[in-house]
Each structure stands twice: as structure tokens, then as C-alpha cells.
Amino acid sequence: MSRSVSALVALLMLALAAPAPAQTKNSKPGLGIGRVATPAEIAGWDIDVRPDGQGAPTGSGSVKAGEEIYMSKCAACHGEFGESAGRWPQVAQGKGTLASHDPVKTVGSYYPYLSSVFDYVRRAMPFGDAQSLSNDELYAVVAYLLFLNDIVDDKFVLSKETWSKVKMPNAGGFFEDDRATSERSFWGRNPCMSNCRPAVKILNRARVLDVTPDEKKPGHGVD
């Protein structure tokens, strides 16, 4: 074995035999790459807001200020009164339609919490320029959306301090999943595994509608 190879083997043996770096009481093992995120970096991602307003940013915005911003940045898609333009979503009215065959899901008819509206606008709007609104502009636009849905009056100013004053019309329309209780009667300890369907009963025949294939023609079956 050459001296260079012997030296390399010796170095590897020393490296393997060397004790691992001591871990302090509060340290955690890692790969030794990267770094801890700074508070500013975390704040850039941590923008969710709870229904009670916790997490809402500092700022405020009035309905009047929100109207101007909405007209310049939102109305082209959602309509001047939230009625939608073209195929873009409607954001106003629609109350009382959720139980119909043509439900209209808007801020006023569907959203259960103010935070749902606030968070969506904050993350995704305006379309094509998401998260470009300042905190004050965001509060103002949401205030105007509430006004379009008759939830607040034209003097309202939205902020962390007035958050709790907003009462969403469909707040009671959402509830916890209760299938474990409401559908318990459909569950069985011994579920059917074969021949479970009831016997098929013919109630009518297609010839009544004059759509039964002609059985005399080749390739056609009978009803």
C-alpha cells in the first residue's frame, strides 16, 4: 500500500472516530445547512386572520375610500355593483338563493366570516396583481364589499377595532361535521357483502316514449 493511500485511510479512520459535536440542551440535530428564518421573513408568510380578528394587520379603510379603489381595480371583472362582468364571479347580493336550484355564492349570501372575505382579497386580489394592496386599501375594499351586500352602512370604517361589529348574514349556515351522529343509523356492524341490491322491478317500457329499438332489425335487442 502506498504512503498516500495509507495516509488517506488514516485520516478517514480519525474522522470516523472523532466525537460528534456536543449538543446543547436547547439545540436540535440538523444537517448543518440553512439558517433560522427572521421575524420579518416569517411575517411575510404568516398573514392568516382568525374569525375573531386575531392576526389582522394594522390599518383601516372606509367604505368611501373602498369605492374608489374598487372601481379602479375590481369593477372591470366584478361589475360596478358586484353583479359581475362577463363570466367573472358575482360578489354582491344573492341572499336567500343557497337553498335554491341556482345558488348565488357571494360575500353577503355565502361567506360565514369576515376573515374569509378579508383573507381571500388579501391573498388573491386584484386578479393578476395579487397582494399589491396596502393594508389601508385592503380594509377599504373589504368595507366596500360589505356595503355592497348591505352588511354595513356607507359611513362604516373597517379596522381591527371595528372587526367585531361586522355580522355576516350566513354565519349560522356553517356547522361542524356531524355525520358520526346524524348518519349513524346508516352504519352497520355487519355490512352486506354480496347480493345486496334489491330485485330490479320494471315499471315501464321504452316503447311508451317510442324509443324502443325495432327488434326485427338485425343487431337490435328487445326491451
N, C-alpha and C positions, 0 to 999 in steps of 0.2 A: 504493500500500500504506500502510495507516495506521501510525502510530507504534507502537501497541500490538502489532500483528501483527509489525512489524519487530523489535520488542524480543523477542517470543516466539521468533521464528526465530533470532535471535542467541543467545539462551540455549540453545536446542536444539543449535546448532552448537558452542557451547562445551562442552556436556555430552558430545557425541559425540567431541569432540577431546581431552577430558581423559584423561590416562593412567589405566589401571586401577590399583587399589590394589596396592601391591607385595606379592608373595607371599614369605613367609619360607621358609627351607629346609625346615622341617617342616610347613608349612601346606598344606592342600589346598583347591582351589577348591570353592565351595559356593554355595548360594542366599542365604546370609545370614539364614536363619531357624532356629529351634530352638536347642538347646544340647546339649552333651555330657552323656550320662547319668551320674548319680552312681554311685559304687560300690554304694551301698545300693539304688538302683533296679535296677542290673544283677543284684545278688544275689537280688532278688525273682523274677527270671525264670530265672536260672541255677541250677536245682535238680536237674539230672540227675545220676545217680550211675553210675559205671562198674562193670562186674562185679567188679573188684578192690577196690571200695570207695572209690575216689577220688571225692571230691565229696560223700561222706556228711556230714551235718551233725553238729555236736557234740551229744552226749546219749547216753542209754542207757535200756533198758527191759527188765524181767524178764518171764518167762512168766507169773508170778503176777499182776503188775500188768496185763499184757495181757489176762488172762482177764476181769478186772473191766470193763475198757474195752470189750472185745469184746461181752460180754453186754449192756452198756447201749447200745452204738451200732451193733453189727453183727449180732447174733444174730437180730434180728427179720426180717432178709432172708436171711441165710446159714445159719440154724439154729444151735442151741447147740453142735453138734459139727462145724459146717462142712458138714452134709449138705444144706443149702439149705432154704428155707421157701417153699412155693408154687412160683412159676416163677423165683425168683431163682437165680443161679449157685451151684453147689456149689463149695466151696473146699478141701475136705479129701478124702483117700483117692483112689480111682480108679487106684491103681497097677496096672500091667500091662494096662490097657484100651486104650491108644493104638493097638495093632495090631488091635483087635477091630472088629466092625461097629458097636459102640456105645461109642466112646471117651469117657472122662470126663476133661476137662481141668481139673485143679486145681493148687494150689500144689505139691503133692507129686508128682503124676504128669506134669505138663507143663512147668512153668516151668524154664528151664535155669539161670538165675542168681538169686541172692538180690536183686540190684539190680532185676530185672524185677518182683518182688513189691513191694519197697520203693517203687519209683518209682510203680507203679500206685496203691498205697494212698495214697501221699503226694499225688498229683495229683487223684485222683478220689473218695476215700472220706473220711468216710461219705457215702453217697448223699444228695444234697440239701444237704450241708454240707461240701463238698469243701475241703480244705486248712485245716480248722479244728483239726486235731490238733497239739499241741505236738510238738517233736522227741522228747521222752521218751515221750509217748503213742504216737507213730508207731513208735518202736523196740519198745515193749512189745506193741503189736498184732501187728506182724510176727513177733515172737518167739513169740507165742501161736499164730499161724497155722503156724509151723514145728513147734511142739509138736503141734498137731492132726494134722499129717501125719507124725508120728514121725521128724522130722528132728533134733530136739534134745530134751533131757530137760526135766523140769519145773523144774530149777534154773538153766537157762540164762539169761544176761543178754546181750542183743544191744547192741552198740556198735561204733564204728569199730575198736576194739581186738580185738573177737571176731569181726569180719566174716569173716575168712579161715577161721574154724573151721567155718563152715556149708558143707556139701557137698550140693548139690541132687541128688536121685536121677536126674533126666533131663538132667544136664549134658552127657552124651555123645550125647543124642538130636538135637542140632542140629549141622549142619556146613555148611561153605561150599558155595555153589552150584557143582557140578562137572559141569554139563551139557556144557560145552565138551569134556570128556573122556569122560564116561560115555555121552553120546548122539552122539558124533562119527560113529559108524557109520551113523546115520540121515541124515546130511547128504550131499548130492551136489553136485558142481560143475555138473552139467547136470541140473537138476530137470525132471521131466516137466511139460509144459505143456498137453497135450491127450490125450484118450483114456487117462487114467491108471488108471482104475478097472478091476479085473479083471471079466471077464464074470460077470453075475449067474446063479447056479445055483439053481433051485428045489429045495428039499429036502423040502418037504411042502406040503400044501394045507389051506386053512382048513376044508374040509368035514369033515375028521377031527375037528375040535372042534365041528362043527355050527354054524358061524358064517358059512358062505359064503352070500351073498345068493342068493335064488332068481332064476336067470337068466330065468325065464319071466315074471316080473313086470315091467311097464313101468318103465323107469328104472333097473333093476338090471343091473349088469355081470356078467361071469363071473369065475371065479377065474383 
